Amino acid sequence: MSFKHRQLAAGKWYKLSLKEQLGNIGSEVSRVIHWQNKDENLFWGAIERALELFDLTLEDERWKGRRLEIARAREVFCDAVYGGKIYKSSFKDLLRYFDIFALAVRNRI
């Protein structure tokens, strides 16, 4: 498999806390929002990178008990990609969810 985040996939990702991992996914969601309706290639690239980070997080053995929540967040993200038809999800709503983790890391909570 060819990874966009090669260093993270090589093991660095598994040294990050769950908050750090989810905060990084939020960074990609932010990029999705930024490129939406501006540059289709960059928009879809950010989506691919976000999905890759979701998948790396789901593979992380430390989060066995949290996989349902992580998988649901991935599912809601995919719903947003295709217009929020099932959950009425939006990238902005998802960004609010992920920003909480980034703030917790920054504030060392």
N, C-alpha and C positions, 0 to 999 in steps of 0.2 A: 504494500500500500504506500502511496506517495503522500507524505504529510506536508501541509502548508507550514505547520509549526514543528519543524524537524527537531529542534533542541528540546522542546517540551515533550514531544512524543518519545524521545530517546531516554526519558527518565526524569527530567527536571520537573515535569508536571506533577509527578507523584510525590514530590517533596513540598509542594504547596499545600496550605490548609484548604479546607473546603471553601471558606470565605474568599480566599485568594483565587481559587479556581473559578468560583461563580462571579467574582468581580471581573476577572479576565473575560469571561463569556459576555458580561455586560459591556465591556469595551468594544467587542465585536458588534453587539447589538447597536451601540452608539454609532459605529461606522455604517451599519446598515441604514440607520435613520439618515445619516449625513448624505449618503450616496443615492438614496431612494429618489427617483425622478430626476436625477442629475447625470449619472453615469451607470448604465446597466451592467457593464463588466465589473466595475468596482463594487456595485451593489450585490451582485451574485457572488463575487469573491468573498465579501464579508459574511454572507450567509453560509458559504461553504466552510469558512474558518470557524464560525460560531458552532456549526454542527460538528466539526471535528473536535472542538473543545468539549462540547457536550458528551461526545462519545468517549473521549479520554477520561472525563470525569466519571462516566458510568462504568468504565473499566477499572477504576481505582478501587481496589479491594477494601480500603478503609471505610468506604461509604456504603457498605452492604445494606445497612439499615436505612439509608437515605435514598436508595436508588429509585424508589417509586416517585418521590418528590422531584428528583432530578429528571427522570424520564417524563414526568408530567410537564415540567417546565420546557423540555425539548419539544414535546407534542404541542404545547401552546405556542411556542416559537414557530413551529412549522405551520400552524394554523394562521398565524400573523403573516407569514410569507405568502400564503395563498388567500389573503384578504379577510381573515378572521371570520370565516363562514360558520364554523362549528362553535367556537367559544367566544366569538366577537372580540378576539384578542387584537391588540395593536402593539407595535414596536415600542411606542412611548410608555404603555402600561408595563411592558416587560422591562424596559429600562429602569423604571421606578423600583421594580422588584430587585433587579441586579445591583442598582446603585446602593442599596442598603448594605450589601456585602462589601462593596468597595469602600464605603464610609467606615464600616466596622474595622476593616483592615487598617485604613489610614488613621483612625482614632484608637487603634489597638484595643478594641472591645472584644 
